[in-house]
Amino acid sequence: MRDTAPDLILTGGPVLTMDPARPRAEALAVSGGVIRAVGDRARVTALRGPRTEVVDLAGRALLPGFVEAHGHPVMMALAVAPPAVDVRPFTVPAGAATAARIRAAVAAAPGTPVCAYGIDPLLQRDLRLPTRQSLDALSPDASLVVVANSGHAAWANTAALRASRITRDTPDPAGARFLRDADGEPTGEAHEGGAVEALLWVVAGDRLEPANLAAALDWAYAEHARAGITTAADMATEPSFVPALRAAAARPGAALRVRSYLIGTPELAADPGRRFPGHAPARELFGVSGMKLWADGTAWQGTIATSFPFLDSAATRAMEALRCSHTPMNHTPEELAGLVAAFTAQGYPMACHVHGDITFEAVLDAYARAEAADPGRLRAMRPRMEHCGAVTPAQYRRAAGLGATVSLFMDHIRWWGDVLADDLFGAEVAARWMAVRSAWDAGHRVSLHNDGICSPTDPLASVATALTRRTPASGRVHGTAERLTLDEALRAVTANPAWQLHLDGEIGMLRPGMRADLAVLARDPYTVPPELLPDEAAVTATYLGGRPTWSR
């Protein structure tokens, strides 16, 4: 007789299901990678057979595997996987140490292209921004590129400009630009996706070799598993990387389910033969979910369109961002509308990076035009708005009315809350930056994200910040009226992002018939002070489809 007993039973701790029909249980059983039973300990353990593995949680909490709604596994693999030159402020807090690490990397590999990722003068206060001349002094012959932590700016030496064939006659990529001096010569500084990417290719070097890329992706996936993440969106996939992502999904022991949003270029929009391949079911560890546009840039570079001014401060004077208008948008409203219309017609769900309230309105207008052209089509695609720094309650209500959905980057408050208040916009704007309560109350199925390499990959830190809006470094709180409850914040890293990725009904909750994606926490998060969640309730084990992918 065939053994019908479960493969795995987890019991002995609270099971937090995110299922409104049964929020808490005592045990969970898994068969063939799918949840078979959730319920009382006695009933579930009675299903045990001679070959069933039983895991005693010993008081630890079991949750659905976290879903990173807006991640960058590919960029993590290329930019910070060992032996990358990681100079993010979370890795190297001081500017002097950052410069020393870049010098050491160049000295250790003479004649070899070098990329250093992650400088941030707003957090690394003693950092001096690189120039073409200063980078030439460090590396006169080999390409050297330094990338901002935001990913929205990069600085290159002369060798890198030469290798990437960027001259005074090089046109700016759509939605991006190469900065130029008074004579029209490129300064080595690049802003936004296409321009930054042009510099990154020349320093990628052997990291693009298939074996090296495979190892780097596996490392990035393992870092997600360490944080309890079982599914992540790759939110800006260069199409040439799709084969590598498919190969990673097919490798035995793959630790992460990935859903890509391709970089939405005018060339792809103009391709009449391109069609969305359709949403892959959760049992497939890779799939394409839509198209990504950068409607604006980042407050850290002064490249967002807001209805209010930047402060006059040393930080804003350095970035020449004392005023903000339509100019910093990466696309005109007409260009945005055209791109959204083209990709919607091709069937691709949209995701637009947007921070400024002026830009947000332009994206809403583009969505409204696409919806009016074919009523119901856009809404069914669950179009997304990413980050949403300066969005107003009225705009959240309008977005909800259009059927758009939002994903917020709460680490802007965790790491840069004081910067927003003191250096960029003032306390009033900081208090409503990432207005997650307003978004929730407007009817959105809000998700929270870490944005890949722009902040440490840690959903529990996002949850803690949504609960407290506290900047841990100073203890200051920015915007108590914009807090979520713990119930809401946990849904925002599980069930809600699963819905945004069209994977609801398959992942994001612990319910019979759904994939057994699981995260085990050291403690029940409901018994831990909110600010201590990332440490005291840290992830201790992760399962993807009932298969362990990480354990502390």
C-alpha positions in Angstrom: 0.0 0.0 0.0 1.3 3.5 -0.9 2.3 5.6 2.1 0.0 8.6 2.2 1.5 10.1 5.3 2.9 13.6 5.2 6.5 14.2 4.3 6.9 16.8 7.0 5.1 18.0 10.1 6.1 21.2 12.0 4.6 21.6 15.5 5.4 22.9 19.0 5.1 26.6 18.3 2.5 29.1 17.0 1.6 28.9 13.3 0.8 32.3 12.0 -1.1 31.6 8.8 -2.0 35.1 7.4 -5.2 33.3 6.5 -8.2 35.4 7.8 -10.2 32.3 8.1 -7.8 30.9 10.7 -5.1 33.3 11.7 -3.4 30.9 14.2 -2.9 27.2 14.4 -0.7 24.7 16.3 0.8 22.5 13.6 1.2 22.1 9.8 1.7 19.1 7.6 3.4 19.0 4.1 3.1 16.5 1.3 4.9 16.8 -2.0 5.8 20.4 -1.4 2.2 21.4 -0.7 0.5 22.2 2.6 -1.7 19.2 3.5 -3.1 20.2 6.8 -3.1 23.2 9.2 -4.8 23.0 12.6 -4.7 21.6 16.1 -1.6 19.8 17.1 -3.3 16.5 17.9 -5.2 16.3 14.6 -2.2 17.2 12.4 0.3 14.9 14.2 -2.2 12.1 13.9 -1.3 12.1 10.2 2.3 11.1 10.9 3.7 8.0 9.2 6.9 6.0 9.7 8.8 8.2 7.2 7.4 11.5 8.2 9.9 14.1 9.4 8.6 15.9 12.5 10.2 19.3 13.4 9.7 20.5 16.9 9.5 24.2 16.7 10.2 24.4 20.5 8.2 27.6 20.9 9.5 29.2 17.7 6.9 30.8 15.3 6.0 29.5 11.8 5.0 31.9 9.1 4.6 31.9 5.4 7.9 32.5 3.6 8.4 36.2 3.1 7.8 37.6 -0.4 10.1 40.4 -1.5 7.9 42.5 -3.7 10.6 44.6 -5.1 14.1 43.1 -5.1 17.1 42.9 -7.3 18.7 39.4 -7.1 20.6 39.9 -10.3 22.1 43.2 -9.3 22.9 41.7 -5.9 24.8 39.0 -7.7 26.6 41.4 -10.0 27.4 44.2 -7.5 27.8 42.8 -4.0 28.4 39.1 -4.2 31.9 38.2 -3.1 34.5 39.2 -4.2 32.7 42.5 -5.1 33.9 45.9 -3.7 30.9 46.5 -1.4 31.1 50.1 -0.1 27.5 50.6 1.0 27.0 52.6 4.2 25.7 49.4 5.9 29.0 47.8 5.2 31.4 50.7 5.4 29.8 53.6 7.5 32.6 56.1 7.1 33.7 57.9 3.9 37.4 57.6 4.6 37.1 53.9 5.0 35.1 53.8 1.8 37.8 55.6 -0.2 40.5 53.3 1.4 38.6 50.2 0.3 38.3 51.4 -3.3 42.0 52.2 -3.4 42.9 48.8 -2.0 40.7 47.1 -4.6 42.4 48.9 -7.4 45.9 48.2 -6.0 45.0 44.5 -5.6 44.1 44.1 -9.3 46.4 46.3 -11.4 45.2 46.7 -15.0 41.8 45.0 -14.2 38.4 46.8 -14.4 37.0 47.6 -10.9 33.5 48.4 -9.8 32.8 49.7 -6.3 29.1 49.7 -5.4 27.3 51.7 -2.8 28.6 55.1 -1.9 26.2 57.4 -0.1 27.3 60.9 1.0 24.1 61.4 3.0 25.1 58.6 5.4 28.9 58.5 4.9 29.2 62.1 6.0 32.9 62.5 5.4 32.8 61.1 1.9 34.0 63.2 -1.0 32.2 62.4 -4.2 34.4 61.0 -6.9 35.3 62.9 -10.1 36.7 61.7 -13.4 40.0 63.3 -12.4 40.1 61.7 -8.9 39.3 58.3 -10.4 42.0 58.7 -13.1 44.5 59.3 -10.4 43.6 56.0 -8.7 43.4 54.0 -12.0 44.9 55.8 -15.0 44.8 52.8 -17.3 42.0 50.3 -16.3 38.3 51.1 -16.0 37.1 52.2 -12.6 33.4 52.9 -11.9 31.9 53.9 -8.6 28.1 53.5 -8.2 25.8 55.2 -5.7 24.0 53.1 -3.2 20.7 54.1 -4.8 21.8 52.8 -8.1 20.7 56.0 -9.8 24.1 57.5 -10.3 27.6 56.4 -11.2 31.1 58.0 -11.7 33.6 56.7 -14.2 37.3 57.4 -15.0 38.5 58.1 -18.5 39.4 54.5 -19.2 35.8 53.4 -18.4 34.4 56.2 -20.6 36.7 55.1 -23.4 35.8 51.4 -23.0 32.1 52.2 -23.1 32.6 54.5 -26.1 30.9 57.4 -24.3 32.0 60.7 -26.0 30.6 64.2 -26.4 28.6 62.9 -29.3 27.0 60.0 -27.4 23.2 60.6 -27.1 21.6 60.2 -23.7 19.7 57.0 -23.2 15.9 57.3 -22.8 15.1 58.5 -19.3 18.8 58.9 -18.4 21.8 61.2 -19.0 25.5 61.6 -19.1 26.6 64.8 -17.3 28.8 67.1 -19.4 31.1 70.0 -18.7 30.8 73.5 -20.2 32.6 72.3 -23.4 30.2 69.4 -23.8 32.6 66.7 -22.8 31.3 63.9 -20.5 32.4 64.4 -16.9 32.2 60.7 -16.1 29.1 61.1 -14.0 25.9 59.3 -15.1 22.4 59.5 -13.9 19.6 56.9 -14.1 19.2 53.4 -15.5 20.4 53.4 -19.1 23.4 55.7 -18.5 24.5 53.9 -15.3 24.1 50.5 -17.0 26.3 51.6 -19.9 29.2 52.1 -17.4 28.5 48.9 -15.5 29.0 46.7 -18.5 32.6 47.7 -18.9 33.5 46.7 -15.4 31.4 43.6 -15.1 34.4 41.6 -16.5 34.5 37.9 -15.8 31.5 38.2 -13.5 29.4 37.7 -16.6 31.1 34.4 -17.4 28.3 31.7 -17.1 30.0 29.8 -14.2 30.7 33.0 -12.3 27.3 34.4 -12.8 25.7 31.1 -11.7 27.7 31.1 -8.5 26.9 34.8 -7.8 23.2 34.2 -8.4 23.3 31.2 -6.0 24.9 33.4 -3.4 22.2 36.1 -3.8 19.5 33.5 -3.6 21.0 32.1 -0.4 21.1 35.6 1.1 17.3 35.8 0.5 16.8 32.4 2.1 18.8 33.6 5.1 16.2 36.4 5.6 13.2 34.0 5.3 12.4 35.1 1.7 11.1 32.4 -0.5 9.9 34.5 -3.5 11.4 37.7 -4.8 10.7 40.0 -7.7 13.7 40.9 -9.8 12.6 44.5 -10.5 14.5 45.5 -13.6 15.8 42.4 -15.4 17.9 43.1 -18.5 16.4 40.5 -20.9 19.8 39.0 -21.7 19.9 37.7 -18.1 16.7 35.7 -18.4 18.5 32.5 -19.5 20.8 32.7 -16.4 17.7 33.1 -14.2 16.0 30.1 -15.8 19.2 28.1 -15.3 19.3 29.1 -11.7 15.7 28.0 -11.2 16.5 24.6 -12.7 19.6 23.9 -10.5 19.0 21.3 -7.7 18.5 23.0 -4.4 17.5 26.4 -5.8 16.7 28.6 -2.8 14.5 31.2 -4.3 11.4 31.6 -6.5 12.0 34.6 -8.8 9.6 36.7 -10.8 11.2 39.2 -13.2 9.9 42.6 -14.4 11.9 43.4 -17.6 13.4 46.8 -18.1 10.8 48.6 -20.2 12.7 50.3 -23.0 11.3 52.2 -26.0 12.7 49.5 -28.2 10.7 46.8 -26.5 7.6 49.0 -26.5 8.0 49.4 -30.3 8.2 45.6 -30.9 4.9 44.6 -32.4 5.6 40.9 -32.0 6.3 41.0 -28.3 3.7 39.5 -26.1 3.5 38.8 -22.3 4.2 35.0 -21.8 1.6 34.7 -19.0 2.0 34.3 -15.3 4.0 31.2 -14.3 2.4 29.0 -11.6 4.2 29.0 -8.2 5.6 25.5 -8.8 7.9 27.1 -11.4 10.8 28.8 -9.7 11.2 31.4 -12.5 8.8 33.5 -14.5 8.3 36.9 -16.0 5.7 39.1 -14.3 5.7 42.4 -16.2 7.6 45.5 -17.3 9.4 48.1 -15.2 9.7 51.8 -15.9 11.7 54.4 -13.9 9.3 57.4 -13.9 11.8 59.5 -11.8 14.9 59.0 -9.8 15.8 59.4 -6.2 15.6 62.1 -3.5 19.2 61.2 -2.7 20.3 62.6 -6.1 17.7 65.4 -6.3 16.1 63.7 -9.2 12.4 63.4 -8.2 9.6 65.8 -9.2 7.8 67.2 -6.1 5.4 70.0 -5.6 7.5 71.2 -2.6 11.1 72.4 -2.6 14.2 70.8 -1.2 15.7 72.5 1.8 18.7 74.9 1.3 21.3 72.7 3.0 24.8 71.5 2.4 23.5 68.3 1.1 21.1 69.8 -1.4 23.6 72.4 -2.5 26.0 69.5 -3.3 23.4 67.9 -5.5 22.1 71.2 -6.9 18.5 70.3 -5.9 17.2 73.5 -4.3 14.1 73.3 -6.6 12.1 70.5 -8.1 9.6 70.7 -11.0 8.7 68.5 -13.9 12.3 68.7 -15.2 13.7 65.8 -13.0 11.2 63.3 -14.4 12.9 60.6 -16.5 10.1 60.8 -19.1 7.6 63.4 -20.1 4.0 62.7 -19.3 3.4 61.9 -23.0 6.3 59.5 -23.1 5.1 57.7 -20.0 1.6 57.4 -21.4 3.0 56.0 -24.6 5.1 53.4 -22.9 2.3 52.3 -20.5 -0.1 52.0 -23.5 2.3 50.0 -25.5 3.2 47.5 -22.8 -0.4 47.2 -21.7 -1.4 46.4 -25.2 1.3 43.7 -25.3 -0.3 42.3 -22.1 2.5 43.1 -19.7 1.6 44.2 -16.2 3.3 47.5 -15.4 5.5 48.6 -12.4 6.6 52.2 -12.3 9.4 53.4 -9.9 8.1 56.7 -8.6 8.9 59.0 -5.6 7.7 62.5 -6.3 4.1 63.5 -6.0 4.2 65.3 -9.4 5.6 62.1 -11.0 3.1 59.9 -9.2 0.3 62.0 -10.8 1.8 61.6 -14.2 1.9 57.9 -13.8 -1.7 57.8 -12.6 -2.6 59.8 -15.7 -0.8 57.3 -17.9 -2.6 54.4 -16.2 -6.0 56.2 -16.5 -5.4 56.7 -20.3 -4.6 53.0 -20.7 -7.6 52.0 -18.7 -9.9 54.3 -20.7 -8.6 52.8 -24.0 -9.6 49.3 -22.9 -11.8 49.3 -19.8 -11.0 46.6 -17.3 -7.7 45.5 -18.9 -5.3 47.5 -16.9 -7.1 46.8 -13.6 -6.9 43.1 -14.2 -3.1 43.4 -14.6 -2.7 44.9 -11.1 -0.4 47.7 -12.2 2.1 48.7 -9.6 3.7 51.9 -8.2 7.1 51.3 -6.6 8.6 53.1 -3.5 6.1 56.0 -3.3 8.1 58.4 -1.1 6.2 61.7 -1.4 2.7 60.4 -2.3 -0.4 62.1 -0.8 -3.5 60.4 0.7 -5.6 61.8 -2.2 -3.2 60.2 -4.7 -3.4 56.9 -2.9 -7.2 57.0 -3.1 -7.0 57.9 -6.9 -4.6 55.0 -7.5 -6.8 52.6 -5.6 -9.8 53.7 -7.8 -7.8 52.9 -10.9 -6.9 49.4 -9.6 -3.2 50.2 -9.1 -1.3 48.7 -6.2 1.6 50.1 -4.2 4.8 48.8 -2.7 6.6 51.0 -0.2 10.3 51.1 0.7 10.1 51.5 4.5 13.9 51.5 4.9 13.9 55.1 3.6 12.7 55.9 7.1 14.8 53.3 8.9 18.1 54.5 7.4 17.4 58.0 6.0 14.6 59.3 8.2 16.8 61.9 9.8 18.4 62.8 6.5 14.9 63.5 5.1 14.0 65.7 8.1 17.3 67.6 8.5 19.0 67.7 5.1 16.4 67.3 2.3 12.8 68.3 3.0 12.1 69.1 6.7 10.3 67.3 9.5 6.8 67.7 8.0 7.7 65.9 4.8 9.7 63.2 6.7 6.6 62.5 8.8 4.6 61.7 5.7 7.4 60.1 3.6 6.4 56.5 2.8 2.9 57.2 4.1 2.0 53.5 4.5 -1.0 54.1 6.8 -2.5 56.4 4.2 -2.0 53.8 1.5 -3.5 51.1 3.6 -6.6 53.2 4.5 -7.1 54.1 0.9 -7.8 50.4 0.2 -4.4 49.2 -1.1 -3.1 45.7 -0.6 0.2 47.3 0.4 3.5 45.5 0.3 6.8 46.4 1.9 10.2 45.8 0.3 14.0 46.3 0.8 14.8 47.2 -2.9 17.5 44.6 -3.2 21.0 46.0 -2.6 19.8 49.6 -1.6 19.3 48.4 2.0 20.0 45.2 3.8 17.6 42.4 2.7 15.5 41.9 5.9 11.7 41.9 5.8 11.5 42.0 9.6 13.3 45.3 9.5 10.6 46.6 7.1 8.0 45.3 9.5 9.6 47.0 12.5 9.9 50.3 10.7 6.3 50.2 9.6 5.3 49.7 13.2 7.6 52.3 14.8 8.8 54.7 12.0 11.9 55.0 14.1 15.4 55.7 12.8 17.5 53.3 15.0 20.7 55.3 14.8 19.2 58.3 16.6 16.0 56.9 18.1 13.9 59.6 16.4 10.4 58.9 15.2 9.1 60.3 11.9 5.4 60.3 11.4 3.5 58.4 14.2 0.2 58.8 12.2 1.6 56.7 9.4 2.2 53.5 11.4 0.8 50.0 10.6 -0.3 47.4 13.0 1.6 44.1 13.3 -1.2 42.2 11.6 -1.0 44.6 8.7 2.7 44.7 8.4 3.1 40.9 8.4 0.5 40.7 5.6 2.5 43.3 3.7 5.5 41.0 3.5 3.5 37.8 2.8 0.0 37.7 1.4 -0.1 41.1 -0.2 3.0 40.9 -2.3 1.9 37.4 -3.3 -1.2 39.0 -4.7 0.8 41.7 -6.4 2.8 39.0 -8.2 -0.4 37.2 -9.3 0.6 34.3 -7.0 -2.3 34.6 -4.5 -3.9 31.3 -3.9 -0.5 29.6 -4.2 1.8 31.4 -1.8 1.7 34.0 1.0 -0.6 32.2 3.4 -0.5 28.8 5.2 -3.6 27.1 3.9 -4.1 23.5 2.7 -3.4 23.3 -1.0 -0.9 26.1 -1.1 2.9 25.8 -1.6 4.8 25.0 1.6 6.9 28.1 1.6 7.8 28.6 5.3 9.8 30.9 7.5 10.6 29.9 11.1 11.2 32.8 13.5 13.1 32.6 16.8 10.1 34.0 18.7 6.4 34.8 18.2 6.6 38.3 16.8 3.5 39.3 18.8 5.5 38.8 22.0 8.5 41.0 20.9 8.8 44.8 21.2 8.5 46.2 17.6 11.9 47.8 17.5 13.5 44.4 18.5 11.8 42.3 15.9 14.8 42.0 13.5 17.0 40.6 16.3 14.8 38.8 18.8 12.4 37.3 16.3 15.1 36.6 13.6 14.7 33.9 11.0 16.1 30.6 12.1 15.0 28.4 9.1 13.5 28.7 5.7 11.6 26.2 3.5 10.8 26.5 -0.2 8.1 24.0 -1.2 8.7 22.1 2.0 12.4 21.8 1.2 14.8 23.4 3.7 16.9 26.1 2.0 18.5 27.7 5.1 18.9 27.0 8.8 20.7 28.8 11.5 
